[in-house]
Every structure is written in C-alpha cells, then in structure tokens.
Amino acid sequence: MNGVSVSLCEVCGWRGFPRRVWCPTCGTFELTSAVVHSGVVTETSVLAHAIGRDLPGGVLVANVELDGGGSLIARLESEPKGSVGISVEEGVPVAAASDAL
C-alpha cells in the first residue's frame, strides 16, 4: 500500500494515526479517513531494545509531520533529505526518502 490511512475529523479538521473512533480534539464521532503519502521528519531515534525481539544494531524510527496536518511514528528506511514518502509494510508505517519508495 502506498501511503498511510489516517483519521480525519469532519468537524475540526484534526488528523492523526492510528485511526480513531472519536476525535481527541473536539470529541465528535464524525471521523472519516484520508490517505497521506508524504511528510517531513522532525525527530529521529534508535530503538535499541524490544521485549521478545532481538534488534541487532537497533531500528531507526522517526516522528513524521504529515502533509496536511497530523503526525505519526514510523520506521525510517533511509536518511531523510527533506520530504519523506510514507508506506505501510505488514501494518507498520515506514518512511523513506521520497525517491526510495
């Protein structure tokens, strides 16, 4: 799947991931979904430990500010150079340099 499905509030315009049943900003249940294909990395970190999993060398993760609003945490596949493309692999958001996807 190219892009990631996020919640979109029909009342206040809030967007976020993972998908929600109600809007955490205004409280309405009037949510639809939108597909977002890109964003900008604002922070990165290395996940070095996970319960029940071996992570040799760690996993690079990033906070991605989504185009159009909202944010998500994604596995980062390549060093960002400006905008990143977003896809989903096995249910997990993945961000990579736009030309790498």
Sine and cosine of phi, psi and omega as CSV:
sin_phi,cos_phi,sin_psi,cos_psi,sin_omega,cos_omega
0.00,0.00,0.76,-0.64,0.06,-1.00
-1.00,-0.07,0.82,-0.57,-0.06,-1.00
1.00,-0.08,0.12,-0.99,0.01,-1.00
-0.73,-0.68,0.65,-0.76,0.00,-1.00
-0.99,0.11,0.80,-0.60,0.01,-1.00
-0.84,-0.54,0.32,-0.95,0.10,-0.99
-0.98,0.19,0.58,-0.81,0.03,-1.00
-0.74,-0.68,0.86,-0.50,0.01,-1.00
-0.99,0.16,0.82,-0.57,0.01,-1.00
-0.95,0.30,-0.32,0.95,-0.07,-1.00
-1.00,-0.04,-0.81,0.59,-0.10,-1.00
-0.94,-0.33,-0.16,0.99,0.03,-1.00
1.00,0.04,0.02,1.00,0.03,-1.00
-0.85,0.53,0.61,-0.79,0.09,-1.00
-0.75,-0.66,0.57,-0.82,0.03,-1.00
-0.18,-0.98,0.21,-0.98,0.00,-1.00
-0.72,-0.69,0.64,-0.77,0.03,1.00
-0.96,0.27,0.16,-0.99,-0.02,-1.00
-0.86,0.51,0.60,-0.80,-0.07,-1.00
-0.89,-0.46,0.30,-0.95,0.07,-1.00
-1.00,0.02,-0.56,0.83,0.01,-1.00
-0.67,-0.74,0.36,-0.93,-0.05,-1.00
-0.98,0.19,0.82,-0.57,0.01,-1.00
-0.96,0.28,-0.19,0.98,0.00,-1.00
-1.00,-0.01,-0.78,0.63,-0.07,-1.00
-0.92,-0.38,-0.18,0.98,0.08,-1.00
1.00,0.05,-0.05,1.00,-0.02,-1.00
-0.95,0.31,0.37,-0.93,0.10,-1.00
-0.99,-0.15,0.10,1.00,-0.05,-1.00
-1.00,0.09,0.95,0.32,-0.01,-1.00
-0.93,-0.36,0.61,-0.79,0.16,-0.99
-0.84,-0.54,-0.19,-0.98,0.04,-1.00
-0.82,-0.58,0.38,-0.92,0.06,-1.00
-0.66,-0.75,0.47,-0.88,0.06,-1.00
-0.97,-0.26,0.80,-0.61,0.00,-1.00
-0.93,-0.38,0.72,-0.70,-0.08,-1.00
-0.95,-0.31,-0.23,0.97,-0.06,-1.00
-0.41,-0.91,0.20,-0.98,0.02,-1.00
-0.14,-0.99,-0.19,-0.98,-0.02,-1.00
-0.80,-0.60,0.75,-0.66,0.03,-1.00
-0.95,0.31,0.81,-0.59,0.03,-1.00
-0.96,-0.28,-0.45,0.90,0.03,-1.00
-0.49,-0.87,0.48,-0.87,0.09,-1.00
-0.74,-0.67,0.37,-0.93,0.05,-1.00
-0.40,-0.91,0.33,-0.94,0.07,-1.00
-0.95,-0.32,0.85,-0.53,0.08,-1.00
-0.99,0.11,0.94,-0.34,-0.12,-0.99
-0.99,-0.15,-0.38,0.92,-0.05,-1.00
-0.71,-0.70,0.62,-0.78,0.10,-0.99
-0.57,-0.82,0.72,-0.69,-0.02,-1.00
-0.89,0.46,0.81,-0.58,0.06,-1.00
0.98,0.18,0.11,0.99,-0.01,-1.00
-0.72,-0.69,0.59,-0.80,0.11,-0.99
-1.00,-0.05,0.81,-0.59,-0.01,-1.00
-0.85,-0.53,0.94,0.34,0.00,-1.00
-0.87,0.49,0.84,-0.54,-0.02,-1.00
0.99,0.13,-0.14,0.99,0.02,-1.00
0.98,0.22,0.09,-1.00,0.02,-1.00
-0.83,-0.57,0.80,-0.60,0.01,-1.00
-0.98,0.19,0.82,-0.57,0.04,-1.00
-0.85,-0.53,0.37,-0.93,-0.04,-1.00
-0.59,-0.80,0.52,-0.85,0.23,-0.97
-1.00,0.05,0.81,-0.58,-0.03,-1.00
-0.90,-0.44,0.88,-0.48,0.13,-0.99
-0.98,0.18,0.88,-0.47,-0.12,-0.99
-0.97,0.23,0.60,-0.80,0.11,-0.99
-0.87,0.50,0.80,-0.60,-0.02,-1.00
1.00,-0.08,-0.10,0.99,0.03,-1.00
0.91,-0.40,0.40,-0.92,-0.02,-1.00
1.00,-0.01,0.12,-0.99,0.00,-1.00
-0.47,-0.88,0.26,-0.96,0.09,-1.00
-0.44,-0.90,0.29,-0.96,0.11,-0.99
-0.98,-0.17,0.76,-0.65,-0.04,-1.00
-0.68,-0.73,0.45,-0.89,0.18,-0.98
-0.93,0.36,0.70,-0.72,-0.04,-1.00
-0.97,-0.24,0.90,-0.44,-0.08,-1.00
-1.00,0.07,-0.43,0.90,-0.01,-1.00
-0.52,-0.85,0.36,-0.93,0.02,-1.00
-0.88,0.47,0.77,-0.63,-0.04,-1.00
-0.96,0.29,0.63,-0.78,0.10,-1.00
-0.79,-0.62,0.98,0.18,-0.08,-1.00
1.00,0.09,-0.78,-0.62,-0.05,-1.00
-0.94,0.33,0.55,-0.83,0.08,-1.00
-0.87,-0.49,0.50,-0.86,0.13,-0.99
-1.00,0.03,0.47,-0.88,-0.03,-1.00
-0.83,-0.56,0.71,-0.70,0.10,-1.00
-0.69,-0.73,0.03,-1.00,0.04,-1.00
-0.81,-0.58,0.78,-0.63,0.06,-1.00
-0.82,-0.57,0.89,-0.46,-0.01,-1.00
0.80,0.60,0.64,0.77,0.06,-1.00
0.99,0.11,0.01,1.00,-0.07,-1.00
-0.94,-0.34,0.77,-0.64,0.08,-1.00
-0.91,0.42,0.69,-0.72,0.00,-1.00
-0.78,-0.63,0.74,-0.67,0.05,-1.00
-0.90,-0.43,0.62,-0.78,0.03,-1.00
-0.49,-0.87,0.36,-0.93,0.09,-1.00
-0.75,0.66,0.68,-0.73,-0.12,-0.99
-0.77,0.64,-0.58,0.81,-0.02,-1.00
-0.98,0.18,-0.13,0.99,-0.02,-1.00
-1.00,0.01,-0.25,0.97,-0.04,-1.00
-1.00,-0.04,0.00,0.00,0.00,0.00
